[in-house]
Amino acid sequence: MSNKTVKSHHHGDLREALINSGIQLLNEGGMNALSLRKCAAAAGVSHAAPAHHFSGLQGLVAAIVDRGMAMFACAMQKKIDQADNEPIARLLAMCDGYLGFAIENEGLAYLMFNQKNDFMENQQQGRNANAAFNILVDSCAPFKDGPKGPLATQYAVWSLIQGYTHLFQMGQLKADQACPTVDFTDLLAMLNLEIESNIDC
């Protein structure tokens, strides 16, 4: 008989434990470190246990991405809540939360941001992704629309912060090496965003 200890989990707790184990494995070793067996081992349960909660590895990945989107939204909103009420300060805070989340959750963020995500199995699982995007939308709302409307402003900001984040993920920028001349604040200023005159700050 094996001496390996198998933990006892309530039904809901086991699902949570497997998701948390998956996030930890991703952040420690990337996608190559993620498997149902490894998640089960990290959660201290049998290798068959994940089958009671997820439809294979893709089902687990969908749940991990969904959880990641919720964490991502919280990270951005927390920074916004700590910022001054000026629109540019709140926009920069949102971007700071975006980058900070990616740095602190490198493997998870890489999965979320750099792979085609066909993982959402139903509308329920897409709500956290929509909530995260709506934070970006709200942060861009005080600024004047360009010729192509508000979506162009949103995509310009999104492209800029995602590109900057990708450089960090690829090791092209390090937090302790970033030169002030390429600080994200300076890059954002190049978009020349103007505040709508009828916005009450």
Helices and strands as residue ranges (DSSP letters): H 11-29, G 31-33, H 36-43, G 49-52, H 56-82, H 87-104, H 106-114, H 123-140, H 150-169, G 180-182, H 184-189
